[in-house]
């Protein structure tokens, strides 16, 4: 077991792609989401894992257990909710042997690109590349566990409807 200290950011453009040293296709689904953590199965190219994480935001307990791809396929067929499809780009960071993992989502999550950097301590300083946008570490909207329940397109539609409602309400107040 180890503690994962991870910060998440939105990505503003595709410049990260030319910096990638490795690219992998990922399919993952959740096989359990108990109140204090989550369990998911993940296939990254030809390798597979069961990953268990606590529900904390910045620092989370994490277990990665390798399993056969065949077992992972069987578990994916029994997941709770949606299966997430994404391409992961591994990009070296400029500071302290760190790396960026940039996930470009596909299907109903198309258009969402999230960058994560895993840190040795919560106060580790790191350089922010020019393609990095708003930090969303504390916003569970951008967590894979959320996307396993609701697609990015559905989230965007809901946000647009809420904004339209707020705009309409505000227009009434101004009258």
C-alpha positions, 0 to 999 in steps of 0.5 A, a space after each residue: 500500500 502507498 499513499 497517492 498524492 495527486 493533483 488534477 488539472 484541466 488541459 487547455 490545448 493539444 500541445 501536450 501530445 507532442 511531449 508524450 514519451 508513452 501513449 496507452 489505451 485504457 478501459 476501466 470500470 468500477 466493480 465497487 464504490 463503498 462509502 469510504 473508497 472505490 474499487 475499479 478494474 483497469 486494462 492499459 494496453 495488454 496489462 490489467 489491474 484491480 485498483 482500490 483507492 480511498 475517497 480522500 481528495 489530494 492524498 489517497 490510499 491506493 492499492 494496485 493489484 495486477 491481474 490477468 487481462 482475461 480476468 479483467 475482461 470478465 470483471 469489466 463485463 460486470 462493472 457498476 455503471 459505464 466503462 470509461 475509454 481514454 487515451 493516456 499520454 505520459 509526459 515527463 515533468 521538468 521538476 524532480 523526476 515527476 511525470 504528467 499523466 494526461 487522459 483524453 476521454 472518448 465516446 460520451 466523454 469526448 472533449 474532456 482532457 485531464 492532467 494529473 501529477 503524482 507528488 511525493 509530498 503535498 507541498 512539492 513544487 512543480 512547473 506547470 506546462 503551458 497547456 495546463 489549465 484550471 486545477 480541479 483536484 477538489 472537484 469530484 466532477 472530474 474523477 473517474 468514479 463520477 464519469 463511471 456514473 454520468 457521462 461528460 456530455 450529460 454533465 455538460 448538458 446539466 451545467 448548461 441547463 443550470 446556467 440557463 435557469 440561473 440566467 432566467 432567474 437573474 433576468 427576473 430579479 433585474 426587472 
